Amino acid sequence: MSPDLQNILNTVDVIIADDARESWVVLNANETLNASSKLLGSLETLSSDLVGEFTIVTQRILLKRTMFNNSFMADLNSSIVINIPDTNMSNVFITTVILSTPNNFMPARNSSFDANLFNATSNETVNDNTINAAVVLVRINETIQNVSLKYNKLNSSLRLNPQCVFWNFTLFDQLGAWDDEGCVIILTPLFGLTWSLGVATMVSSTNKGVHIAFAFFNSLQGFFILVFGTLFDSKIRSILSRRLPTPSTGSNPTTSTSGGVSSFSGINLINRLRGRRYMYRVSQAANSSSSGASESFVHI
């Protein structure tokens, strides 16, 4: 590990500290500036030139580069869990960079932001959105179709409309914004809500409203298990397709999937839905030779 890399991350650590937040407000207070985007882009560029396996930790940054065979799972700084299942590849290098205070230096606008609201005084944020998790940069030297990410929320009191997004550097004439293309959120709050209502039925046994809500959400939970855990499971669909009678024309039955997001195991989905964290599925991590080789993801 180069001492220069450690020094760079130490400097960035100071730049994204709480004390620097007001300075970032000033830097982001003009629609022609993209200082936040440039900082994030510089870290992505830096991650492309690393070799070997090592870990660097500062107060607000975790950089980790490691090699894996077939599958990969890691709990990164107890704030983000990354899971890459069954790639059938060996000697794959993955580089991750976690920034734990993105709300200090990144604007919260997304791709649906009305560009007409930009003015000469501020492009800093969108009032309805807030960045509520760490940002993670993931760079892989192979093409990986599915990557799952679990996030711990920075502010547990914020519960409405979580989004799975990555930073798109090209939006708004290279100013940048959060984009959700290729990223799907898994509704973990449904299970937590059902468990909470189940406890409430024991605590408040005479409250009809709680019992009705528990029955409704419990039924909805069963529906999700049936659909995603059984009917969408590739092995079950394969068995059913073999048992279906062939058409009279003699043509063989065929199945097709859209790949990426839709091609995943229902049992794995159920296990992930039981987690306490918000989890997102990313459809593809690009090859490092392409322009989109690394992505930075966050839960807004």
C-alpha positions as MATLAB code, in Angstrom:
seq = 'MSPDLQNILNTVDVIIADDARESWVVLNANETLNASSKLLGSLETLSSDLVGEFTIVTQRILLKRTMFNNSFMADLNSSIVINIPDTNMSNVFITTVILSTPNNFMPARNSSFDANLFNATSNETVNDNTINAAVVLVRINETIQNVSLKYNKLNSSLRLNPQCVFWNFTLFDQLGAWDDEGCVIILTPLFGLTWSLGVATMVSSTNKGVHIAFAFFNSLQGFFILVFGTLFDSKIRSILSRRLPTPSTGSNPTTSTSGGVSSFSGINLINRLRGRRYMYRVSQAANSSSSGASESFVHI';
ca = [
       0.000    0.000    0.000;
       1.322    3.411   -0.983;
       1.670    6.000    1.815;
       0.513    8.576   -0.741;
      -2.853    6.821   -0.948;
      -3.199    6.965    2.829;
      -2.399   10.683    2.752;
      -4.983   11.306    0.019;
      -7.712    9.566    1.987;
      -6.732   11.419    5.160;
      -7.159   14.685    3.261;
     -10.534   13.662    1.830;
     -11.600   12.579    5.310;
     -11.110   16.144    6.551;
     -12.858   17.587    3.494;
     -16.062   15.592    4.123;
     -16.164   16.133    7.897;
     -19.057   17.832    9.674;
     -16.987   20.984   10.120;
     -16.696   21.331    6.330;
     -20.416   21.144    5.645;
     -20.936   24.895    5.428;
     -18.036   25.157    2.985;
     -19.744   22.626    0.737;
     -22.915   24.698    0.843;
     -20.888   27.586   -0.562;
     -19.253   25.384   -3.208;
     -22.625   24.030   -4.298;
     -24.281   27.450   -4.338;
     -23.940   27.959   -8.087;
     -25.570   26.016  -10.891;
     -22.357   25.944  -12.943;
     -20.257   24.262  -10.244;
     -20.095   20.518   -9.633;
     -17.484   20.290   -6.881;
     -19.243   17.400   -5.124;
     -19.453   15.419   -8.339;
     -15.787   16.054   -9.101;
     -14.736   14.798   -5.675;
     -16.705   11.598   -6.147;
     -15.347   11.195   -9.674;
     -11.780   11.654   -8.468;
     -12.206    8.813   -5.988;
     -13.581    6.584   -8.739;
     -10.581    7.390  -10.925;
      -8.268    6.666   -8.016;
      -9.859    3.262   -7.445;
      -9.167    2.181  -11.032;
      -5.375    2.249  -10.602;
      -5.047    0.149   -7.456;
      -3.251   -3.207   -7.294;
      -3.004   -5.929   -4.680;
      -5.174   -6.559   -1.632;
      -5.288   -4.070    1.225;
      -7.547   -2.038    3.504;
      -7.314    1.628    4.476;
      -9.494    3.047    7.237;
      -9.989    6.652    8.270;
     -12.658    8.145   10.504;
     -15.137    8.605    7.636;
     -13.740    6.462    4.802;
     -13.175    2.751    4.300;
     -11.261    1.582    1.219;
     -10.931   -2.151    0.725;
      -9.538   -4.108   -2.215;
      -9.728   -7.880   -2.195;
      -9.945  -10.916   -4.458;
     -12.703  -13.526   -4.452;
     -13.676  -16.734   -6.214;
     -17.240  -17.427   -7.373;
     -19.080  -15.443   -4.680;
     -18.456  -12.517   -2.368;
     -20.089  -11.182    0.789;
     -18.768   -8.543    3.159;
     -20.081   -6.340    5.947;
     -18.369   -3.055    5.175;
     -17.866   -0.918    8.241;
     -21.098   -2.277    9.779;
     -23.083    0.105    7.571;
     -23.292   -1.650    4.200;
     -23.409   -5.341    3.307;
     -22.506   -6.311   -0.259;
     -23.413   -9.716   -1.692;
     -22.364  -11.128   -5.083;
     -23.638  -14.718   -5.466;
     -22.436  -17.510   -7.772;
     -20.491  -15.739  -10.505;
     -18.649  -18.892  -11.650;
     -15.533  -16.732  -11.899;
     -12.201  -16.914  -10.122;
      -9.537  -14.390   -9.151;
     -11.979  -11.484   -9.344;
     -10.814   -8.239   -7.753;
     -13.344   -5.962   -6.070;
     -12.596   -2.478   -4.761;
     -15.038   -0.748   -2.426;
     -14.883    2.768   -1.027;
     -17.376    3.821    1.645;
     -17.986    7.479    2.477;
     -19.964    7.652    5.708;
     -20.954   11.348    5.574;
     -22.335   11.992    2.062;
     -24.971   14.326    3.487;
     -22.134   16.734    4.303;
     -20.946   17.237    0.741;
     -23.391   15.660   -1.759;
     -26.635   17.307   -2.947;
     -29.797   15.210   -2.621;
     -31.347   16.016   -6.012;
     -32.297   13.074   -8.208;
     -32.983   12.576  -11.915;
     -36.613   13.708  -11.565;
     -35.565   17.079  -10.175;
     -37.060   20.026  -12.063;
     -34.079   21.736  -13.689;
     -36.080   24.960  -13.862;
     -35.676   25.241  -10.096;
     -31.943   25.836  -10.495;
     -30.980   29.413   -9.759;
     -27.875   31.471   -9.247;
     -27.849   30.979   -5.493;
     -28.245   27.275   -4.923;
     -28.192   23.876   -6.590;
     -27.459   22.238   -3.300;
     -30.418   20.038   -2.523;
     -34.057   19.076   -2.926;
     -36.258   19.775    0.071;
     -38.202   16.505   -0.242;
     -35.090   14.299   -0.287;
     -32.283   13.579    2.113;
     -29.267   11.290    1.899;
     -29.827    8.749    4.649;
     -27.031    6.197    4.232;
     -23.376    5.946    3.402;
     -22.234    6.124   -0.215;
     -20.397    3.087   -1.538;
     -18.238    2.955   -4.645;
     -17.931   -0.552   -6.116;
     -15.410   -1.396   -8.839;
     -15.026   -4.938  -10.192;
     -12.632   -6.097  -12.883;
     -15.197   -8.466  -14.410;
     -18.768   -8.187  -15.664;
     -21.104   -9.108  -12.794;
     -24.826   -9.341  -13.489;
     -26.246   -9.004   -9.984;
     -25.023   -7.184   -6.901;
     -27.103   -6.869   -3.722;
     -26.498   -4.099   -1.191;
     -27.898   -3.700    2.329;
     -27.792   -0.326    4.052;
     -28.092    0.881    7.615;
     -29.975    4.158    7.810;
     -28.152    7.174    9.222;
     -31.421    8.510   10.629;
     -33.824    5.735   11.627;
     -36.708    8.181   12.053;
     -36.861    8.754    8.275;
     -39.135    6.007    6.956;
     -40.979    7.250    3.859;
     -40.161    6.521    0.213;
     -36.643    5.048    0.344;
     -34.910    5.098   -3.036;
     -32.127    2.998   -4.533;
     -29.884    5.311   -6.541;
     -26.417    5.850   -7.987;
     -24.664    9.096   -8.838;
     -25.039    9.899  -12.541;
     -22.291   12.348  -13.479;
     -23.886   13.335  -16.809;
     -27.290   14.607  -15.647;
     -28.109   18.319  -15.857;
     -25.268   19.162  -18.256;
     -22.575   17.309  -16.269;
     -23.720   18.809  -12.961;
     -24.772   15.355  -11.757;
     -27.673   13.904   -9.787;
     -28.853   10.667   -8.223;
     -30.360    8.193  -10.704;
     -32.275    4.944  -10.091;
     -31.816    3.210  -13.453;
     -30.945   -0.476  -13.014;
     -31.450   -0.421   -9.251;
     -34.391   -2.085   -7.473;
     -35.410   -1.713   -3.846;
     -36.556   -4.760   -1.857;
     -39.411   -3.950    0.502;
     -37.931   -5.058    3.822;
     -40.145   -2.657    5.851;
     -43.161   -4.905    5.089;
     -41.803   -7.728    7.226;
     -40.696   -5.453   10.028;
     -44.147   -3.855   10.043;
     -45.831   -7.257   10.259;
     -43.665   -8.283   13.195;
     -44.388   -4.993   14.974;
     -48.139   -5.409   14.498;
     -47.888   -8.992   15.744;
     -46.345   -7.747   18.979;
     -49.023   -5.057   19.189;
     -51.789   -7.677   19.061;
     -50.353   -9.263   22.201;
     -49.855   -5.966   24.011;
     -53.232   -4.547   23.019;
     -55.436   -7.609   22.590;
     -58.707   -5.611   22.539;
     -57.684   -3.159   19.807;
     -59.606   -4.285   16.686;
     -57.701   -1.891   14.428;
     -54.365   -3.472   15.280;
     -55.757   -6.977   14.688;
     -57.215   -6.001   11.310;
     -53.962   -4.350   10.227;
     -51.953   -7.372   11.368;
     -54.207   -9.767    9.439;
     -53.976   -7.631    6.298;
     -50.205   -7.234    6.287;
     -49.669  -10.846    7.299;
     -51.765  -11.930    4.308;
     -49.810   -9.577    2.084;
     -46.585  -11.055    3.416;
     -47.852  -14.534    2.541;
     -48.660  -13.337   -0.967;
     -45.098  -12.052   -1.428;
     -43.717  -15.389   -0.231;
     -45.971  -17.279   -2.654;
     -45.125  -15.122   -5.656;
     -41.450  -14.322   -5.138;
     -40.447  -17.323   -3.052;
     -42.252  -20.000   -5.053;
     -43.628  -18.987   -8.432;
     -40.594  -16.876   -9.376;
     -38.064  -19.466   -8.227;
     -36.082  -20.637  -11.249;
     -35.930  -24.294  -10.098;
     -39.675  -24.513   -9.534;
     -40.396  -22.847  -12.870;
     -38.032  -25.315  -14.531;
     -39.871  -28.289  -12.999;
     -43.273  -26.895  -13.952;
     -42.171  -26.203  -17.512;
     -40.994  -29.811  -17.926;
     -44.356  -31.117  -16.736;
     -46.401  -28.921  -19.049;
     -47.754  -30.759  -22.134;
     -46.066  -29.770  -25.362;
     -48.169  -27.875  -27.927;
     -49.775  -29.834  -30.745;
     -47.451  -28.188  -33.236;
     -44.581  -30.175  -31.759;
     -42.498  -27.140  -30.856;
     -40.557  -27.319  -27.609;
     -41.700  -25.082  -24.750;
     -39.268  -22.283  -24.113;
     -38.750  -19.872  -21.293;
     -37.059  -16.534  -21.324;
     -35.999  -14.083  -18.682;
     -35.019  -10.483  -18.905;
     -31.851  -11.252  -16.952;
     -30.345   -8.935  -14.366;
     -32.948   -7.979  -11.819;
     -35.593  -10.584  -12.633;
     -33.296  -13.624  -12.642;
     -32.862  -14.364   -8.940;
     -33.820  -17.072   -6.494;
     -37.024  -16.614   -4.538;
     -35.537  -18.273   -1.467;
     -32.648  -15.844   -1.478;
     -35.166  -13.037   -1.744;
     -37.051  -14.283    1.312;
     -33.837  -14.467    3.312;
     -32.960  -10.931    2.298;
     -36.433   -9.635    3.107;
     -35.944  -10.824    6.668;
     -32.984   -8.527    7.168;
     -33.268   -5.372    9.226;
     -31.595   -3.180    6.665;
     -32.877   -1.736    3.455;
     -31.576   -3.873    0.614;
     -31.136   -2.977   -3.020;
     -30.357   -5.067   -6.062;
     -28.088   -3.584   -8.696;
     -28.592   -5.095  -12.126;
     -25.016   -4.955  -13.398;
     -21.515   -3.997  -12.385;
     -19.703   -3.100  -15.577;
     -16.313   -4.230  -16.806;
     -13.474   -1.932  -15.815;
     -12.635   -1.294  -19.455;
     -15.909    0.555  -19.969;
     -16.749    4.105  -19.025;
     -19.207    2.967  -16.352;
     -16.871    0.575  -14.610;
     -17.726    1.736  -11.126;
     -20.878    3.001   -9.509;
     -21.543    4.849   -6.294;
     -24.738    3.800   -4.568;
     -26.681    5.271   -1.706;
     -30.044    4.933    0.009;
     -31.871    8.287   -0.170;
];
